[in-house]
Amino acid sequence: MQLSQLEYLQAVANYGGVRKAARAVHVSPQAVSSAIKKLESEYQIVLLDRSAGEAVLSPAGREFARRARVILAQVDDLKKYTQSGNGGVSPDGHFRLYAPCLELHPKTWTA
């Protein structure tokens, strides 16, 4: 999982569809869709309902996006912490975050 995948999923949640999300994050709709397809493949879950003209979040996708929002907020908090002089980034300029795997139970989700 990459943070950009979670960011794209969150954008779909915020903007209501892949095309609008892509415009908001300044990438192509194909890039957003592809990133989310990789998440779907990795976690064996359907995140987007592609049956209509505009791909939107499935019920499982809404729950996944809700959980992703928590992770993205923590990453943002860590970035702010490192920029406040209380820490720093690695010498190569990358900020690294290690998080536990998301354990998802699709059978407990409701529509």
N, C-alpha and C positions, 0 to 999 in steps of 0.2 A: 504494500500500500504506500502511496506517495501522498504528501500533503496536497499537491495540486489536484489529485483525484477527489479528495474530500472538499477542496475549495470549489471545484466545478459542480459537485453534487449539491453543495450548499447554495451555489448560485442558482441552480435549477429550482431548488426549494424556494429561494427568495423571489425569483422572477417568474416562476410558473411554467417554465418550459425550456427546452434545450436552446432554441434559437435566441430567445431573450437573454438567457444566461450567457451564451457565447458573446453576444454584443457587450454585455456588462463586464466580462472579464477579458475582452479584447482578443479572443481566439475564434477559430471557425467552429460552427456547430459540429462538424465532424470530429474536431479535437475533443470537445466536451463529450460527445457520444462515445468516442473511442475510449476515453479515460474511464468513463462509467462502465463500459462493457468489460474493461479489465477488472474493475472491482467486482462486477457480477460474476465473472469467471473465477476470480480468486476465492470468493466467498460462497459461490454456488447459490446465488440469490438474485431475484429479479428486482432491480431497483427502478427501472423505467417501464412505463406502460407505453409501448410503441404502436398500439393498435389504432390510435387516432392520427390525425395529420401532424400534430405537434406532440413530441414525446414529453410526457410528464411523469412525475414520481408515482410509483406504485405505492400501495399501503406499506409494504416492506421498505420501500425507498424513503418514505416519509420518516419511518422509525430510524432507519440508518442515518438519515440526514440529521435527525434530532441528536443522535449520539455523536455524530461527526462535529456538530456545532460545539459540543462540550470540548472535544479535542482541540478544535481550532481556537477556541477561547483560551485554552491553556497554553497553546503555542504562542498566541499573541501576548499573553501575560509574561511568558518566559522571555520573549523578545524585548518587551519593555524593561524587564528586570536587567537583562544584559546591557541595555543601552543606558541604564541609570547609573552606571559606574560600579555596580555591585558584582559584576561578572564580566564576561566577554565572549567573543566568538573564537572559534578555532583559528589558528594561523592561516589556514587556507581560505578563510572568510565564510565558512559554512557554519550554520547553526544546526546542531544535531539534537534530535529528541528521540528517545526510546520509550515506547508506550507498550503496555501489555496488549495482547490480541483482544479484539472484540469478540465476545462470545455471544452469538446471536441465536435465538430460539424462535424460528419462524412460526412454529406451531402455536405460539402464545400471542401472536399479533392478530389484531382484529382490523376489519376493513373500516 
